[in-house]
Amino acid sequence: MQIRLATQDDVTALAELYVEFFAHNAEQQPRYYKKAFESGSYPASTIANEKEDIFVAVEDDMLHGFIHVVEGATPPYDCFVPQTFATIVDLYVRADRRRKGIGASLLDAARQWAHAKNLDYLELNVLAENEDGIRFYRHQRFNAVSQIMRLRL
């Protein structure tokens, strides 16, 4: 398995993986997510943006997973300790390729990316119903620092 930066040549395969990712999220939280089509414009624009990147997991010329990271900074308010960070926007591994170290390898690529940019930390959001994901992130030493709560009206 090779982990590398995505290129424009990967856009079609990434779009297909995003469709799987959207369906996965819709299964877990159908009240807030739905299955959707991805034309490729989203990954193409991400690859072209200098503040963000997508890393892909490739084996036998097939993409098995990806991680999308974007550089950010704390708001410029006196109450915040000024820090820069990387947000993991999306991390997805094909269902038949999970539990083989691909997610950990993709996360390691994001760590190295953030470290090379001298960022202070990595952050992400994970669906409350994604128990496997939460276990994975805890195993990777992520800690909860806030919680999003909703009240349906």
C-alpha angles and dihedrals in degrees: 000000000000123000113203143149113280118246132199086265088068096055097099094049091044091052089054091050090049090055088055090046092052091050090049091053091046091055091052099042110016092165091066107020134051137184110273142178120243115204094193096256093110097054091039092055092045092052090050094050116096094210095056141040143185121221118200134203109224132185126166090356091301126117111230100173147348144204124208116204130182131189118238145160137218115264114272095249124127092238092064126076102234109248140152121222147167121245117210099219097180136003119179135165122184111260094242091052099050123118091031098102096263095119091048091049092050090048090050090054089053090049091051091047091052092044092051088054091049092240120166102226149343122246137182145168121236128190112255089231092054095094093162090052093048091050090048093051092046089051087052088055099256115149129200112250100168140004131221112223128187135195113204112223 
